[in-house]
Every structure is written in C-alpha cells, then in structure tokens.
Amino acid sequence: MTSHDMKKIIGAQLRAGRALLRWSAEELAGNSGVGLATIRRAELIDGETKMTAPNEAAVRAALEKAGVEFIPENGGGAGVRLRKGLGAKVGSIPVEELNAENDE
C-alpha cells in the first residue's frame, strides 16, 4: 500500500495506537517529531484528523516503527493492532472500546 492509497488517520486510531504501546502523548510527539499540541488536537477529532500530510506521515511512521499496524475500514470500522510477537499481554483495542481507563 503506497502513501497515496492510505486513508487518513482518525483520532481514535492515534489514541488506540498510543494505548497499545503504553505511550503518553508526549512520547508520541517525541518519537514522531510532531508538536505535542498537534498530537493532542488530532486525538480530539472523532473522524479524520486535520494534521498536515507531513505531520500525519511522521506520526504514522513513529507508531508503525514501534509495532502498530493500521487497519483500514472494512465495514467494521478502522482500527489499530500490534504486529504479532510484540507485547505478550498487549493485544488490539477496538477503537470503540478505547476509554480513559485504557489510555495511559
């Protein structure tokens, strides 16, 4: 899948990806080189984020490098999961189940 084929990231995917990695918003900002305020604003969006293409690419790359896979919408909604073999106890969190208790 090329970058032209990828759907825009939705805010819930960012929150879920961070939760899977147990990263704070500050850690995602640091690992992606994207400003903390940009990360926080993007995560507040219910749908597609308003990040610029370079910022979105940097965030996606940081999460993917850490093991997050983006699941495209396939009738069941977009989501994220960890690549197999990463985190013995950490699994995927469906976007609709992400909440304050599982968001570190």
Stockholm file with secondary structure:
# STOCKHOLM 1.0

chainA/1-104         MTSHDMKKIIGAQLRAGRALLRWSAEELAGNSGVGLATIRRAELIDGETKMTAPNEAAVRAALEKAGVEFIPENGGGAGVRLRKGLGAKVGSIPVEELNAENDE
#=GR chainA/1-104 SS CCTTTSCCCBHHHHHHHHHHHTCCHHHHHHHHTCCHHHHHHHHHCSSBCCCCHHHHHHHHHHHHHTTEEEECCSSSCCEEEECTTSCSSCCCCCGGGCCGGGCC
#=GC SS_cons         CCTTTSCCCBHHHHHHHHHHHTCCHHHHHHHHTCCHHHHHHHHHCSSBCCCCHHHHHHHHHHHHHTTEEEECCSSSCCEEEECTTSCSSCCCCCGGGCCGGGCC
//
